[in-house]
Amino acid sequence: MQQNLILPAEAKYYPYGKHPESLSDGDLVRIIEILEEDEHYGILCEVRKGKRKFVVPMVELEINDRKHPNYKLVEKYNTYFSNR
């Protein structure tokens, strides 16, 4: 996944559960880096909102622009992860 994504990328954040206090449902963030894969949360990403950085699961992100090459990659991963 890391080799195929074009970073940085704009995304919206949609948490499934507890989220960092400075991030809210639908916030616009910038994906900076793919960090690692966690067996419970899947692929973890470093994102930035303003000057603050956060680590969030990729499954909680949605690429804004449907025409962007990352859109299909992230959408397919999120579908896979949600159905595993």
N, C-alpha and C positions, 0 to 999 in steps of 0.2 A: 504494500500500500504506500509506504513512504516514497518509493522510487517513482510512483505514478502520479502522486498529488503535486499540483503546482502550488507552492507556498511562497509568500503568505496568501491567504484566501479569506474573503469575507464570509461570515456565516451568521445565522441566528441561533441562539441558545434556547433550547427547550428541555428543561430538566425533568427527569422521571421521578425524582425523589428529592431528598434534601440537597440544597445547592449552596454554593458560597454566598455569604450574606450580601456581597456587592454585585451579584449577578441575579437578574430577574428573568422570568419567562419572556422570551421574545427579544432579549437584548442582542444588539449587534456586536459581534466580536470578530477578531482577526485571528485565524489559525496561524500560529507561528512555526510550530514544530510537532512532529509525531514523536512521542516519547517511547512508549513500550506497550506491550499487551498484557493485560491483567485478566486472569481467568474469570473474574466476576464482572468486571466493568468493560471488558474488551479493550480496544485500542484507546490509549490515553493521549490527549493532545494538550499542548501548551497553547493557551489562547491569551489574547490581550484585549482588555476593554479600557480605553484611555491609556493611562500609564501603568495600570495594574495588570499583573499576570496571574493566570489561574490554570489549574490542571483539571480538565473535564473529559468524560468519555466521548468518543466520537459519535456514539449513538445519540447523544443529546444535542448534536449540531446538525444544521441544515444549511446547505449552500444557497445563498440568495438568488443568484442568477442561474436559471434553468439552462441557459446556453453555455455556461462555463464548463470546461472539461471535467472539473472536480464534481459537478452536480451528480452525474450518473454513478461515479465511483462511490461517493459517500452514500447516496441513496441505496445502491446495491448492498453495500456493507451493512447499513442500518437495517435493511430488510432481512439479510442473513442473520445478523446478531439477534434481532428480535424474535426470530423463528427457530433459533437453535435449541 
